[in-house]
Amino acid sequence: MPVRRVHLSKDFLRTWWAWAALLAATLAVSACVQAQPATDGGDPGFPFGPSAIGAQKLAYVPDIKPILDRDCTQCHGGRESAGGYSTASYANVVAGQRPGDASGSLVVTTAPGGSMYGYLSGDRVTSATMIFRWMVYYNAAQTR
């Protein structure tokens, strides 16, 4: 069987070599770039939009208790707490909740659209985001 020779034009070869050189240069330059860690440690706005809390670690005593004391204890703080849910103590607040779970009743009811969201005073988005992050990201930590 005879071998068939393929004839490539000089223009084709020049174009091919130009693309190969461009690809090699691109790879060489990109290999020199070092990955840098993100310098923005600010609030990503998750899950309810941008809020004023920043990216600090959240805990019950310094962060969540003041929200609950201000907005929830009037109905949920006494002996006969509304809906059978009490905010009188840390143990009461986390009773029936699953730290790390975004579908827990405290997170769902205080989220925008939740039945208790309207009772949050001041910046509701920030309060709801703090409760969400405390329960989900920081596993309902009592203290820092």
Stockholm file with secondary structure:
# STOCKHOLM 1.0

chainA/1-144         MPVRRVHLSKDFLRTWWAWAALLAATLAVSACVQAQPATDGGDPGFPFGPSAIGAQKLAYVPDIKPILDRDCTQCHGGRESAGGYSTASYANVVAGQRPGDASGSLVVTTAPGGSMYGYLSGDRVTSATMIFRWMVYYNAAQTR
#=GR chainA/1-144 SS CCCCCCCCCHHHHHHHHHHHHHHHHHHHHHHHCCCCCCCCCSCCCTTTSCCSSTTCCCCIIIIIHHHHHHHTHHHHSSSSCGGGCCCSSHHHHHTTCCTTCTTSHHHHHHSTTSTTGGGCCSCHHHHHHHHHHHHHTSTTCSCC
#=GC SS_cons         CCCCCCCCCHHHHHHHHHHHHHHHHHHHHHHHCCCCCCCCCSCCCTTTSCCSSTTCCCCIIIIIHHHHHHHTHHHHSSSSCGGGCCCSSHHHHHTTCCTTCTTSHHHHHHSTTSTTGGGCCSCHHHHHHHHHHHHHTSTTCSCC
//
